[in-house]
Amino acid sequence: MSSAPPQRPGLLTAGRPLVWDMLPAEQQPHWRDHSSYAATRRALLEAAPLVLPTEIAELRGQLAAVASGRARLLQAGDCAENLTEQTPRHIAGKISVLNALGDHLAARTGQDVVRIGRIGGQFAKPRSAATERHAGSELPSFRGHMVNAEEPTPEARQHDPRRMLLAYEAAALVSEHLREARHQGAAADSPRIASGPWASHEALVIDYEGPLVRSTPDGREYLASTHLPWIGERTRQPDSAHVDMLSVVQNPVACKIGPTAGPAEVVKLCGLLDPERSPGRLTLILRLGRTRAADVLPGIVDAVRHAGHPVIWAVDPMHGNTEHTQSGIKTRHLRHIAEETTVFLHVLERQGAHPGGLHLETAATDVTECLGAGIRSEDALDRSYTTLCDPRLNPEQAHELIRMLFRS
């Protein structure tokens, strides 16, 4: 790994990561007055790391190959993980789907694929509104199982810091399964598994992520909650706790970029998150929407390349293409997802950059949440609509997307 800024004195003081507590942070739970808050933070501070520095270094090496154009990145998994699905059977199913999609992408592109799941920590979600209405009542919005429960009752929607420990325990089990899958692949000399599977999630809840920052014996800081943390579109403010935290850790990191981001703003973020211009360090995940991508993307690509940042360019064609049916169901169209991804591929190739990353929200089961492939009408969405938040592609739709995009 490349050298890092020296550890800041007093980073962890009295069990509290005061540096980040004192910085602004959007989309945070309201629970610091809860009677279990302090004890939960102490427990996380004393908890074993979920990922290891050697794993982080290995992943950065694999991502450096993506940044140089020699490999591809597939990042896929649940929109919001369900704590009730953190069983060996569920985890194995998710790993199997991730590897199958990675195999398919590798066969279509002729390049090795680094496989990173939205898994082992994707338990918190930013929301556009603090409250929502159910049966005439206004309730706090569901923010993922790390924060509250999805049942539409006042009790279930209370923010409870003890849920962070449930999320940690679930992530620990996932981490064990991912490590076993990588070791099995290495023993079988399998390039597929050797490029993963790795864990990633949005590093959203500062009270969870901060206590899980660890230091190596030589003083380098790393985020022990996941291999690749990312910053979301709603929390990428340059002066935020999210950006500050990810700027000092040795993990590879990513940042979501939406259609309102200007080229200068993106370059500033690159300077904060990738000051040494290290290949494999930073992934920019573009979530622009199919109607905006062709106008917004070229200027961002040109500015970042001119600034000399060897980022991995990835596309998230899901979030900018969400819509509601006439009956109010949130969904996405496979053809719209393909349209934005096609624009991304064409723009990057035209500007001489490697369109190396594909970021998808996918389920491991045959859900019916997005339109396309075998789901031909809005009436079919009710058959198996089980997401906790946003609509996901099912495995058949995800494979069909890869076929549509890479026909060779």
C-alpha positions, -999 to 999 in steps of 0.1 A, spaced: 0 0 0 11 36 -6 22 58 22 -5 75 43 -7 107 62 6 103 98 -20 92 124 -35 123 140 -30 125 178 -61 118 198 -79 102 169 -97 79 194 -101 96 227 -122 82 256 -137 57 233 -150 83 209 -137 92 175 -139 129 183 -124 141 150 -154 128 131 -179 136 158 -171 172 155 -174 174 117 -207 178 99 -224 146 87 -257 143 68 -281 115 71 -272 104 106 -295 86 131 -309 105 160 -299 83 190 -272 99 210 -295 105 239 -303 67 240 -293 50 272 -273 23 253 -255 47 230 -222 50 250 -220 13 258 -226 4 221 -198 27 210 -174 12 235 -183 -23 223 -176 -14 187 -143 2 197 -132 -30 214 -146 -53 187 -123 -74 165 -117 -61 129 -139 -75 103 -113 -72 75 -75 -73 76 -48 -50 63 -34 -78 41 -68 -82 25 -71 -45 18 -36 -45 2 -46 -74 -20 -78 -57 -31 -59 -25 -39 -36 -44 -61 -65 -60 -80 -82 -26 -84 -49 -11 -97 -53 -36 -126 -88 -22 -132 -75 14 -131 -49 5 -157 -74 -10 -181 -63 -46 -175 -94 -59 -156 -130 -50 -148 -149 -43 -116 -183 -58 -108 -199 -44 -76 -233 -60 -70 -257 -70 -43 -287 -59 -22 -299 -23 -20 -303 -28 18 -292 -60 35 -318 -78 56 -306 -89 91 -330 -119 89 -311 -132 58 -276 -134 74 -275 -172 74 -250 -195 57 -275 -204 31 -284 -168 22 -247 -157 22 -237 -186 0 -265 -178 -24 -253 -142 -27 -217 -152 -33 -228 -177 -59 -248 -150 -79 -219 -125 -76 -194 -150 -90 -218 -162 -117 -222 -126 -129 -185 -120 -127 -179 -151 -148 -204 -139 -174 -188 -104 -175 -153 -119 -178 -164 -142 -207 -181 -112 -225 -152 -88 -221 -122 -111 -222 -108 -96 -190 -105 -107 -154 -132 -93 -131 -128 -82 -95 -160 -92 -77 -171 -70 -48 -204 -75 -31 -228 -50 -16 -226 -73 14 -215 -75 50 -225 -40 61 -251 -25 37 -275 -21 66 -280 16 65 -296 38 39 -298 76 32 -334 88 26 -347 119 8 -372 126 36 -370 122 74 -405 110 77 -431 91 56 -468 84 58 -484 51 65 -522 47 68 -526 83 75 -498 85 102 -465 102 98 -436 80 109 -398 83 108 -385 69 75 -370 34 75 -332 38 73 -320 2 72 -317 -25 98 -287 -8 114 -309 21 125 -346 10 128 -371 -16 115 -392 -15 84 -426 -22 102 -447 9 100 -452 15 137 -438 42 160 -419 17 181 -402 -1 151 -392 32 136 -373 45 166 -336 48 160 -318 23 183 -280 23 186 -280 -13 198 -288 -23 162 -252 -14 153 -241 -45 173 -266 -67 154 -252 -54 121 -216 -60 133 -224 -96 142 -240 -102 109 -211 -86 90 -187 -108 110 -204 -139 97 -204 -126 61 -167 -118 64 -159 -154 75 -178 -168 44 -161 -144 20 -127 -152 34 -135 -190 31 -146 -185 -5 -114 -167 -14 -92 -193 3 -110 -221 -15 -104 -203 -48 -68 -198 -40 -64 -235 -31 -80 -245 -64 -58 -219 -83 -90 -203 -95 -86 -168 -110 -123 -162 -105 -122 -165 -68 -87 -149 -66 -103 -117 -77 -128 -118 -48 -153 -120 -35 -148 -89 -14 -171 -68 8 -183 -32 4 -209 -9 17 -218 27 20 -199 41 50 -229 61 61 -233 58 99 -204 76 115 -212 61 149 -206 27 134 -177 33 111 -157 56 134 -151 31 162 -141 5 136 -111 25 123 -80 6 133 -42 11 131 -16 -12 118 16 -17 139 34 10 117 6 35 124 -14 33 92 -51 37 97 -77 14 80 -114 10 82 -120 -25 96 -157 -27 88 -153 -35 51 -128 -39 23 -141 -11 1 -162 17 18 -180 42 -4 -194 77 1 -229 84 -12 -242 111 -34 -259 127 -4 -229 127 19 -199 137 -3 -196 172 10 -158 180 11 -159 192 47 -179 162 59 -170 135 84 -176 110 56 -150 125 33 -125 131 61 -127 96 74 -122 79 40 -94 103 32 -72 89 60 -78 52 58 -57 28 36 -87 10 21 -96 15 -15 -125 39 -14 -153 49 -38 -176 79 -42 -210 82 -58 -213 111 -82 -248 124 -93 -259 147 -121 -256 179 -101 -218 175 -95 -197 198 -115 -162 189 -128 -144 212 -104 -163 197 -75 -154 161 -85 -117 171 -89 -117 186 -54 -131 153 -41 -105 134 -59 -78 155 -44 -91 148 -9 -96 111 -14 -67 103 -37 -40 129 -30 -12 106 -40 -29 97 -73 -25 60 -66 -40 35 -90 -66 13 -73 -72 38 -45 -103 56 -58 -134 45 -77 -158 71 -90 -193 56 -93 -214 77 -117 -251 76 -111 -263 103 -135 -295 90 -151 -300 81 -187 -313 115 -197 -283 134 -181 -253 111 -186 -243 122 -221 -243 159 -211 -227 156 -177 -201 128 -180 -177 141 -206 -168 172 -186 -162 152 -155 -140 126 -172 -120 153 -189 -114 173 -157 -104 143 -136 -80 130 -162 -65 164 -167 -59 165 -129 -40 133 -132 -61 111 -110 -60 74 -122 -95 66 -109 -116 36 -117 -146 47 -137 -177 28 -127 -214 33 -136 -243 28 -113 -272 28 -138 -298 20 -112 -303 50 -89 -308 77 -116 -335 56 -134 -359 49 -106 -396 57 -112 -430 49 -98 -458 29 -115 -494 42 -117 -502 23 -86 -472 39 -68 -447 10 -68 -411 20 -71 -394 3 -100 -367 5 -127 -367 -6 -164 -340 -28 -176 -338 -10 -209 -332 23 -191 -305 8 -171 -289 -5 -203 -293 29 -220 -273 48 -193 -246 21 -192 -243 23 -230 -237 60 -228 -211 55 -200 -193 29 -221 -193 51 -253 -182 83 -235 -153 67 -217 -141 49 -247 -144 80 -269 -123 99 -244 -96 72 -242 -105 61 -206 -113 26 -194 -150 20 -185 -140 -6 -160 -167 -7 -134 -203 -19 -133 -223 -12 -100 -257 -30 -97 -283 -36 -71 -291 -72 -76 -309 -99 -55 -298 -135 -52 -334 -147 -57 -360 -144 -84 -375 -111 -72 -400 -91 -93 -390 -55 -86 -377 -42 -120 -393 -44 -154 -377 -62 -182 -365 -97 -193 -391 -121 -178 -411 -93 -160 -431 -78 -188 -459 -58 -171 -464 -38 -139 -489 -63 -127 -461 -88 -123 -442 -67 -98 -464 -78 -69 -454 -114 -73 -422 -112 -54 -414 -76 -44 -393 -81 -12 -367 -53 -12 -363 -33 20 -357 -1 0 -350 2 -37 -359 -22 -65 -332 -48 -75 -326 -68 -106 -330 -105 -103 -302 -128 -115 -319 -134 -149 -322 -96 -155 -286 -90 -144 -273 -116 -168 -295 -102 -196 -280 -67 -190 -245 -81 -194 -256 -98 -227 -272 -65 -239 -241 -45 -231 -213 -68 -242 -224 -87 -273 -190 -100 -284 
